[in-house]
Amino acid sequence: MALLNENYLKLKAGYLFPEIGRRVKAFTEANPTAAARLIRCGIGDVTEPLPPAVIAALHRAVDEMGQRSTFRGYGPEQGYDFLRSAIAQNDYRAHGMDIADDEIFVSDGSKCDCGAILDILGDRNRIAISDPVYPVYVDTNVMVGHTGACDPSGAYAGLVYLPCTPSNGFIPEPPSEAVDVVYLCSPNNPTGAAATRPQLEAWVDYALRHKAILLFDAAYEAYITEPGVPHSIYEIPGARECAIEFRSFSKNGGFTGTRCAFTVVPKSLKAFSSTGEALPLHPLWSRRMTTKFNGVPYLVQRAAEALYSPEGKAQVRGLIEHYLGNAAVLVAGARAAGLTVYGGVNAPYIWVATPSGVTSWQAFDRILNDANVVITPGSGFGSKGEGYFRVSAFNSRANAEEVSRRLQLLKW
Ligand SMILES: *Cc1c(COP(=O)(O)O)cnc(C)c1O
């Protein structure tokens, strides 16, 4: 008799995006005319095509694969040296951060890495997660058995939830209790907030004092526009001893469908055996990658490398400016509609407070029915997301302008 992993049975049934899909489908089937003017500002997926520098690199790499002399089979599981070196040099050493090429591990996505990292961490850690949060951090912990059951508010027993509210600028403070592993995401999905240097210093200080590890998700790093906002956790002294950083080419280079990301595991980062011995995590992650992963396609790694060429950098800037331009249009529209708005400055998301007394799902239904726009209800990201909705700036400018206009016509 084969047993299944019962942890999966603890996962909340009505997962956010399927539920949104169900409601949108029901609406469009019942209202074919309104369906034709539907604008989706829900899921966080890019809309603009790959930059020309990437397309050129892909073509070159395809031709190489078609010639016996330049064909490549299995590559290094941790990534090709040309890409690890481009990343370490451009994203870290050029900004004064001491990260070696072989501390970069290239992968097929940060979502996968955020889940996979649990392979090399113990099972008895106290885990702290922001509320609201990117659901992947929570669900991957549920799947491996780090939690108990889910309560009616959507909170899992055994996790420490860190509330993110207007009073802390949606950036959680270190808790008074001791935790061992902390997920931080800055700039943040879903709230659009970016942590300041003092806020990250407080976390590094906390982690060093508690011998804890920070899992720092910087998928939206490229969207930081405000001076002084750290682009990496390694800008903070001491972070090499307490932090793993996840970055992705999905949101800067438009690689959501092309798939390439990387994780930084410094060699000086240690965790503890049950006998209290401090051991480096770098060899464990390297072993994990070589055993459970066979590398990102050569073509895709050449495509990612092209993002670091002068043309590639300029084209990425163009994409970011496009999406942040949309965000500014959406922020202005929602404010003109009398709504309280956060985010949209260092991130492609705006986080909007619902009018008083309106729940996140009520706002979703109202905006779908009356404005024919799909947003994401904040409560789907955690109980502290109740009373908010997220609007994604991943769209055409024309759509962002139309959504902005329709939000202002809405009667609550
Ligand atoms: C989009 C996103 C990622 C990137 O995931 P990929 O698997 O690399 O596409 C990571 N973290 C957050 C919070 C995201 O929103």
The ligand as an ORCA input file, in Angstrom:
! r2SCAN-3c Opt
* xyz 0 1
  C       7.995     36.368     -9.895
  C       8.615     36.094     -8.573
  C       9.758     35.302     -8.463
  C      10.433     34.738     -9.689
  O      10.088     33.433     -9.899
  P      10.684     32.639    -11.126
  O      10.432     31.197    -10.762
  O      12.152     32.944    -11.210
  O       9.946     33.053    -12.356
  C      10.315     35.097     -7.214
  N       9.767     35.645     -6.117
  C       8.674     36.421     -6.179
  C       8.158     37.028     -4.935
  C       8.061     36.658     -7.408
  O       6.963     37.403     -7.457
*
